[in-house]
Each structure stands twice: as C-alpha cells, then as structure tokens.
C-alpha cells in the first residue's frame, strides 16, 4: 500500500546502457550526453511546480538527473538507497532479449543473485511511504523498474516503463475509486 498523496516522479535521463538495451540494475552507470540534455529539458518543464523537496536514488544516473532538475527548483535533496534500481543479479550488463525476462521476474522467476520481485516491491513501497509521510509535495527521482510495482499498485495500466526524464504528476483516486491519475508534466 502506498500513502495516498500527490507527488511528482521522474525516471533518470538516458545512459549508454539504456540506449544499448542492457540491464543496468544497481550498476552505477552515468548519464550519457542525451541523458544530460533530457535532464535539462525536464528542469525547464518542472521549474515553478509546487514541489517542496526532492528525493533521489543514490545511483549516479538518478542523482545527476536530480541535481540538474533541482537547478530550476533550488530545494533540499535527500538521497535514499531504497529508491535504487532493482538488483537484476547476473543479468546486469547483459543485453535485454526480445522475450522480456523482466516479465518473468515480475511473475516470480528470479534471475540468479537478483532481488525477488516481492522483496523489491516491499523496498520500493517502504521508500515511497517514507517520502510521502513528510509534509509538502515531493519529487521522486529514480528508475524505470522502480515504477513497475508503483504503477501496478496504482492501477495505471501502463504498457511499458516511463521514458527517460519525462516527469509525471501522480494524484490519488477520489473517494470510491481505486485508480490513481498520471499526468505528464
């Protein structure tokens, strides 16, 4: 269960491994030039939004995205290990096959040395709730897979993960409804 409170979310900018379709997981891969450009574009989109605090994964691709976006917000940033990407174990660094292992992982088939989907979901929900317990409207800067259990819980029905560095605003359901609302910024 995620606390029902509005917040903003952005996946980090592109890395070379994103472009190559490699599993990144918890490997600390930096943004590439495209990712840096994407983060600057997101900064322009987010300037002036009613965000009160920024929370970021500790992996550099997310933290650098948070730093760039925050140039337009000038807010405190809190690093959180709980917002790190899933540990994909032996898959990290390997190309993603056309038949997605990620789908099998979400269905309970855990790659060697990887985090189980249930453990990962519990970690992500705990981190989100730590963020949402605070006053104000937060921005969470994290990863594509971090959003998988979140959007499933919120019943958003997304066909795939969020694109790199495309900020969204999430609002909880109104009374009597179950689905959250996702709005692109």
C-alpha positions in Angstrom: 0.0 0.0 0.0 1.3 3.5 -0.9 0.2 6.5 1.0 -2.5 8.4 -1.0 -0.9 11.7 -1.5 0.1 13.6 -4.7 3.7 13.6 -5.8 5.9 14.0 -8.9 8.1 11.3 -10.3 10.9 11.3 -12.9 13.0 8.4 -14.2 16.7 9.3 -14.7 18.0 10.5 -18.1 19.4 8.1 -20.7 22.6 6.2 -20.2 24.6 4.3 -22.8 23.2 1.0 -21.3 19.6 2.3 -21.8 20.5 3.1 -25.5 22.1 -0.4 -25.9 19.1 -2.1 -24.2 21.2 -3.6 -21.4 20.1 -4.5 -17.9 21.6 -1.8 -15.6 20.2 -2.8 -12.2 22.4 -1.5 -9.5 25.5 -1.0 -11.7 26.3 2.7 -11.3 26.2 3.7 -14.9 26.4 7.5 -15.7 24.1 9.6 -17.9 25.3 10.0 -21.5 25.0 13.3 -23.4 21.4 12.6 -24.4 20.6 11.9 -20.7 22.1 15.2 -19.6 20.2 17.0 -22.3 17.0 15.2 -21.2 17.5 16.2 -17.6 18.0 19.9 -18.6 14.7 19.7 -20.6 13.0 18.2 -17.6 14.4 21.1 -15.5 12.7 23.6 -17.7 9.4 21.7 -17.6 9.5 21.4 -13.8 10.6 25.0 -12.9 7.9 26.6 -10.8 5.9 23.5 -10.0 4.7 23.3 -6.3 7.4 20.8 -5.3 8.8 21.2 -1.8 11.5 18.5 -1.6 13.5 16.2 -3.9 14.2 12.6 -3.1 16.7 10.7 -5.2 18.1 7.2 -5.7 21.8 7.1 -4.7 22.8 5.8 -8.1 24.6 8.5 -10.1 22.3 8.4 -13.1 19.3 9.3 -10.9 21.3 11.7 -8.6 22.8 13.7 -11.5 19.3 13.9 -13.0 18.0 15.2 -9.6 20.9 17.7 -9.4 20.1 19.1 -12.9 16.4 19.3 -12.3 17.0 20.9 -9.0 18.8 23.8 -10.6 15.4 25.1 -11.5 13.8 24.3 -8.1 16.6 25.0 -5.6 15.3 22.6 -3.0 16.8 20.2 -0.5 17.7 16.7 -1.9 17.6 13.6 0.2 19.4 10.5 -1.1 17.6 7.2 -0.5 19.1 3.7 -1.0 15.5 2.4 -1.1 14.9 4.2 -4.4 17.8 2.3 -6.1 17.0 0.3 -9.2 16.3 -3.4 -8.8 19.3 -5.7 -8.4 19.0 -7.8 -11.5 21.9 -10.1 -10.4 23.7 -12.0 -13.2 21.7 -10.1 -15.8 23.3 -6.8 -15.1 25.3 -5.6 -18.1 23.7 -8.2 -20.5 21.5 -7.2 -23.4 17.8 -7.5 -22.9 16.3 -10.3 -25.0 13.2 -9.8 -27.2 11.3 -12.1 -24.8 11.5 -10.0 -21.7 13.0 -11.7 -18.7 11.6 -8.7 -16.7 8.0 -10.0 -17.2 9.1 -13.5 -15.9 10.8 -11.8 -13.0 7.6 -9.9 -12.1 5.8 -13.3 -12.3 8.1 -14.8 -9.7 11.1 -16.2 -11.7 14.1 -14.6 -10.1 17.4 -14.5 -12.0 20.5 -15.8 -10.1 21.8 -13.4 -7.5 18.9 -11.0 -8.2 16.3 -9.4 -5.8 13.0 -11.1 -5.9 10.1 -9.0 -7.2 8.4 -9.3 -3.8 11.5 -8.0 -1.9 12.0 -5.3 -4.5 8.3 -4.2 -4.3 8.5 -4.1 -0.5 11.7 -2.0 -0.6 10.2 0.4 -3.1 6.8 0.8 -1.2 8.7 1.4 2.0 10.8 4.1 0.4 7.8 5.8 -1.2 5.9 5.8 2.1 8.9 7.3 3.9 8.9 10.1 1.3 5.1 10.6 1.4 4.9 10.7 5.2 6.6 14.1 5.0 4.8 17.5 4.6 4.6 19.1 1.1 4.7 17.8 -2.4 7.8 15.7 -3.2 9.6 14.9 -6.4 11.0 11.3 -6.5 13.9 10.8 -8.9 14.5 7.1 -9.5 14.5 4.3 -12.2 12.3 2.6 -14.7 11.8 -0.7 -12.7 11.2 1.3 -9.5 8.0 2.5 -11.1 6.8 -1.0 -12.1 5.3 -2.0 -8.7 4.1 1.5 -8.2 2.1 1.8 -11.4 0.7 -1.7 -10.8 -0.5 -0.8 -7.3 -2.0 2.5 -8.6 -3.7 0.6 -11.4 -2.4 2.9 -14.1 -2.4 0.3 -16.8 0.8 1.4 -18.4 2.0 -0.8 -21.3 5.7 -0.1 -20.5 8.0 1.7 -18.2 8.2 5.5 -18.2 10.5 7.1 -20.8 13.8 8.6 -19.6 13.5 12.0 -18.0 9.8 12.6 -18.6 8.3 13.9 -15.4 4.8 12.9 -14.3 2.4 14.0 -11.6 0.5 11.4 -9.7 -2.7 12.0 -7.8 -4.6 9.6 -5.6 -8.0 8.3 -6.5 -11.0 10.3 -5.4 -13.4 8.8 -2.9 -14.8 5.4 -4.1 -12.3 4.9 -6.9 -9.1 2.7 -6.9 -7.1 4.1 -9.9 -4.6 6.9 -9.4 -4.2 9.6 -12.1 -0.9 10.1 -14.0 -0.5 13.4 -15.8 2.6 14.2 -17.9 4.3 17.5 -16.9 
